[in-house]
Amino acid sequence: MRTPAGLQAQGKALWKKITGEFDLETEPDRLELLFQACKTADQIAELDEAAAEGPLTVRGSMGQPVISPFIAEARVQRGLLAQLLGRMNFSDTDE
């Protein structure tokens, strides 16, 4: 199955891994979830890269140290990725 345009390295890898394991060509709902999961994987990679280049903490609105927004957002995106992959419900395809 062809990899959609617009995906970066992590998204392409996830797409190839899942479409190599599961036949989703006749399941447009799962394909859309997979595409969104792949875009999320790309975002996580970008956030991780930005977090690696910056400090662990930054100054908050009151001058207090707070965790880097890159780290916080990557954590949120990881949760979203888990939800998207979970919604694909691969467990019922093992029949």
C-alpha positions as CSV (number, residue, x, y, z in Angstrom):
1,M,0.0,0.0,0.0
2,R,1.3,3.4,-1.0
3,T,2.5,5.8,1.7
4,P,0.5,9.0,1.7
5,A,2.2,12.3,0.8
6,G,3.2,14.6,3.6
7,L,4.5,12.1,6.1
8,Q,8.0,12.4,7.5
9,A,10.4,9.6,8.5
10,Q,8.6,8.5,11.7
11,G,5.1,8.6,10.1
12,K,6.3,6.7,7.0
13,A,7.9,4.0,9.2
14,L,4.7,3.6,11.2
15,W,2.6,3.5,8.0
16,K,4.8,0.8,6.4
17,K,5.0,-1.2,9.6
18,I,1.2,-1.3,10.1
19,T,0.2,-1.7,6.4
20,G,2.8,-4.4,6.1
21,E,1.1,-6.4,8.9
22,F,-2.6,-5.6,8.2
23,D,-4.6,-5.3,5.1
24,L,-6.5,-2.0,5.4
25,E,-7.3,-1.2,1.8
26,T,-11.0,-1.8,2.2
27,E,-11.2,0.0,5.6
28,P,-11.2,3.7,5.0
29,D,-12.0,4.4,8.6
30,R,-8.9,2.6,9.8
31,L,-6.8,4.2,7.1
32,E,-7.8,7.6,8.3
33,L,-7.0,6.7,11.9
34,L,-3.6,5.3,10.7
35,F,-2.9,8.5,8.7
36,Q,-3.6,10.6,11.8
37,A,-1.5,8.4,13.9
38,C,1.4,8.7,11.4
39,K,1.1,12.5,11.4
40,T,1.1,12.4,15.2
41,A,4.3,10.2,15.2
42,D,5.9,12.8,13.0
43,Q,4.9,15.6,15.4
44,I,6.3,13.6,18.4
45,A,9.6,13.2,16.5
46,E,9.7,17.0,15.8
47,L,8.9,17.8,19.5
48,D,11.5,15.4,20.7
49,E,14.1,17.0,18.5
50,A,13.2,20.5,19.7
51,A,13.3,19.3,23.4
52,A,16.7,17.7,22.9
53,E,18.1,21.1,21.7
54,G,16.6,23.1,24.5
55,P,16.7,23.2,28.3
56,L,14.7,20.8,30.4
57,T,13.0,23.6,32.2
58,V,12.0,27.2,31.2
59,R,10.8,30.2,33.1
60,G,7.1,30.3,33.7
61,S,4.8,33.3,33.7
62,M,5.7,34.1,37.4
63,G,9.4,33.4,36.9
64,Q,9.2,29.9,38.3
65,P,10.9,26.9,36.6
66,V,8.5,24.8,34.5
67,I,9.0,21.8,32.3
68,S,9.8,22.7,28.7
69,P,6.6,23.1,26.6
70,F,8.2,20.8,24.0
71,I,8.4,18.0,26.6
72,A,4.9,18.6,27.9
73,E,3.4,18.6,24.4
74,A,5.3,15.5,23.3
75,R,3.7,13.7,26.3
76,V,0.2,14.8,25.2
77,Q,0.9,13.7,21.6
78,R,2.1,10.3,22.8
79,G,-1.2,9.9,24.6
80,L,-3.0,10.8,21.4
81,L,-1.0,8.4,19.4
82,A,-1.9,5.6,21.8
83,Q,-5.6,6.5,21.5
84,L,-5.5,6.6,17.7
85,L,-3.8,3.2,17.5
86,G,-6.1,1.8,20.1
87,R,-9.2,2.9,18.2
88,M,-7.9,1.0,15.2
89,N,-8.9,-2.1,17.2
90,F,-6.4,-4.6,15.7
91,S,-7.3,-7.2,18.3
92,D,-10.5,-8.3,16.3
93,T,-8.5,-8.8,13.1
94,D,-6.7,-12.0,14.5
95,E,-9.6,-14.3,13.4
